[in-house]
Amino acid sequence: MTEPSPRFWELFFELFESLPRQGPGNRSCTERALAICVELPNSPDIVDLGCGSGAGSLHLAELTRGSIVAIDSHGRSIERLQQIAKDRGLEDRIRAQVGDMSSLDLPDQSFDLVWSEGALYNLGLDAGLGLCRRLLRPGGYLAFTDAVWLASDPPAEVRAAFEADYPTMGTVDTV
């Protein structure tokens, strides 16, 4: 498989950046997932892996008193999050940084909550979960979403598109 051209990525991010969350989920899903984390400290240390432009990070900052490290590989998304955090007076609680999840320089067991909405697939689920395990403190929480097949026989064109980007994508029953 050949890598997409730089023009492809330019157009991809132009479209992607216009979406409010840049991925799955919504405010209600965030609130429900966070409600399950019943023993989080009052001011948890949170990392948001693959944060995009930070909709999830910003909502987590509203819902907790925690400090958040928000990481994404796309610089323009991080710049956008930094500006929004500054505009909302959250720059002291949200540290947005450009980073590659496959080579993060974060200390082991340094987070009470690892959050990732639709991004772990970039590493592959097993490697992504390994990263999360490394970053979580004992007793910490992991909240993530992953792409899965809901049907055993999706249309060939759809399957081919996902096979190119996420060949190890499983089904609801196998994840």
KOLZARO-778052 format. One record per residue (C-alpha): z, y negated, x negated; residue in one letter. Coordinates in steps of 0.02 Angstrom, whole numbers, padded with zeros to 5 digits, always signed. Each point is the difference from the previous one (the first is absolute). Example, Ala and Ser with C-alpha at 12.3 -4.5 7.8 and 13.67 -1.06 7.14 Angstrom:
BEGIN
+00390+00225-00615A -00033-00172-00069S 
END
This chain:
BEGIN
+00000+00000+00000M -00042-00173-00066T +00123-00143+00007E -00039-00137+00127P -00078-00156-00072S +00100-00159-00031P -00092-00077+00148R +00064+00140+00111F +00179-00039-00050W -00028-00186+00025E -00061+00030+00177L +00134+00131+00034F +00141-00118-00046F -00081-00146+00091E +00007+00103+00160L +00166+00084-00039F +00089-00164-00036E -00046-00066+00172S +00104+00136+00083L +00180-00051+00036P +00083+00159-00067R -00141+00072-00104Q +00050+00174+00054G +00093+00107+00125P +00156-00048+00094G +00069-00150+00091N +00164-00093+00016R +00068+00124+00127S -00037+00148-00115C +00086-00088-00144T +00154-00032+00106E +00007+00180+00062R -00020+00072-00175A +00133-00116-00071L +00120+00046+00142A -00001+00180-00063I +00068-00059-00168C +00177-00011+00069V +00094+00000-00165E -00096-00134-00094L +00113-00121-00095P +00023-00174+00074N -00117-00072-00132S -00115+00144-00046P -00119+00003-00147D -00172+00037+00074I -00169+00035-00079V -00159-00014+00104D -00136+00103-00085L -00177-00055+00040G +00063-00151+00097C -00169-00083+00027G +00029-00180+00050S +00179+00042+00044G +00016+00009+00190A +00121+00146-00018G +00097-00083-00141S +00019-00160+00098L +00061+00093+00154H +00123+00102-00106L +00067-00165-00068A +00029-00059+00180E +00087+00162+00049L +00112+00022-00153T +00095-00104-00126R -00081+00100-00139G -00103-00045-00150S -00177+00066+00001I -00119+00042-00141V -00174-00002+00078A -00137+00081-00102I -00187+00005+00025D -00148+00019-00117S -00100-00139+00081H +00044-00168-00077G -00060-00108+00145R +00112+00095+00121S +00150-00027-00113I -00041-00186-00018E -00008-00012+00190R +00168+00085+00019L +00079-00111-00133Q -00059-00155+00093Q +00060+00062+00170I +00169+00050-00074A +00016-00173-00078K -00049-00086+00163D +00133+00100+00093R +00135-00028-00131G +00001+00184-00050L -00060-00013-00179E +00176+00041-00063D +00000+00163+00101R -00181+00058-00014I -00067+00029-00175R -00186+00033+00022A -00091+00070-00149Q -00167+00074-00045V +00020+00180-00051G -00080+00170-00003D +00105+00132+00086M -00057+00129-00126S +00082-00094-00144S +00146-00100+00070L +00130-00061-00122D +00149+00007+00118L +00166+00081-00044P +00040+00171+00071D +00119+00006+00149Q -00006-00189+00025S -00037-00014+00187F +00094+00036+00160D -00162+00001+00100L -00176+00043-00055V -00126-00064+00128W -00186+00036-00001S -00121-00027+00145E -00164+00092-00025G -00002-00011-00190A +00071+00158-00078L -00166+00089+00027Y -00067-00103-00146N +00103+00112-00114L -00016+00156+00106G +00145+00045+00112L +00089+00115-00125D -00007-00127-00142A +00047-00141+00120G +00153+00094+00061L +00046+00038-00181G -00004-00186-00038L +00108-00037+00152C +00125+00134-00052R +00012-00078-00173R +00030-00175+00070L +00128+00046+00134L +00186-00009-00030R +00101+00152+00056P +00019-00015+00188G -00145-00122+00011G -00135-00001+00132Y -00188+00022-00005L -00110-00070+00138A -00187+00027-00017F -00158+00029+00099T -00144+00109-00054D -00174+00034+00065A -00014+00171+00081V -00128+00091+00104W +00052+00007+00182L -00147+00113+00043A -00052+00156-00093S -00184-00041+00020D -00033-00187-00020P -00182-00058+00002P -00090+00042-00163A -00033-00182-00042E +00184-00046+00019V +00056+00151-00102R -00125-00043-00138A +00064-00178-00012A +00180+00058-00018F -00046+00142-00118E -00069-00131-00120A +00160-00105+00002D +00139+00125+00040Y -00061+00178-00029P +00175+00075+00015T +00036-00077+00170M +00091+00129+00106G +00026+00028+00184T +00151-00045+00104V +00057+00181-00017D -00014+00008-00190T +00081-00163-00054V 
END
